[in-house]
Structures are given as C-alpha cells and as structure tokens.
Amino acid sequence: MDNERDLLLISLFTLFTVSFWIFFELIKTTKTSTVPATVSKILVPLSPTLETDVFESLEKRSL
C-alpha cells in the first residue's frame, strides 16, 4: 500500500513538473522574436511604386 502511494506521488510530481515546463517553454517561445534585432533594423518594406526616372537613365546609358 505504501509503495503504491509513493508511486502515485512521484507520478503526480512528475506530471506537474512536465506540465509547468511545457507551459513556461510555450510562454518563452511566444515572447521571444525569431528575427534578430540587427536583421529587423536592416529590413525595410519595399515601395510598391516604380521610379520611371531610373528606367529613363538606364535607357540613356545603353544608347
């Protein structure tokens, strides 16, 4: 009887430990960014407009 109680307590403590471990790992994963700060500084959104002046200057160079 005492052996079964010990096994039950160890199982419960293990279950709680693993549950808390998974919970805190999920919290840490959602809080941290996957993109480093240096890369996020470099990344700039692209402008959807085309600058026709650049095409005209390239056309003049090729001629």
Secondary structure in CASP SS format (residue, H / E / C, confidence):
PFRMAT SS
TARGET T0000
AUTHOR 0000-0000-0000
METHOD secondary structure of the structure
MODEL  1
M C 1.00
D H 1.00
N H 1.00
E H 1.00
R H 1.00
D H 1.00
L H 1.00
L H 1.00
L H 1.00
I H 1.00
S H 1.00
L H 1.00
F H 1.00
T H 1.00
L H 1.00
F H 1.00
T H 1.00
V H 1.00
S H 1.00
F H 1.00
W H 1.00
I H 1.00
F H 1.00
F H 1.00
E H 1.00
L H 1.00
I H 1.00
K H 1.00
T H 1.00
T H 1.00
K H 1.00
T C 1.00
S C 1.00
T C 1.00
V C 1.00
P C 1.00
A H 1.00
T H 1.00
V H 1.00
S H 1.00
K H 1.00
I H 1.00
L C 1.00
V C 1.00
P C 1.00
L C 1.00
S C 1.00
P C 1.00
T C 1.00
L C 1.00
E C 1.00
T H 1.00
D H 1.00
V H 1.00
F H 1.00
E H 1.00
S H 1.00
L H 1.00
E H 1.00
K H 1.00
R H 1.00
S H 1.00
L C 1.00
END
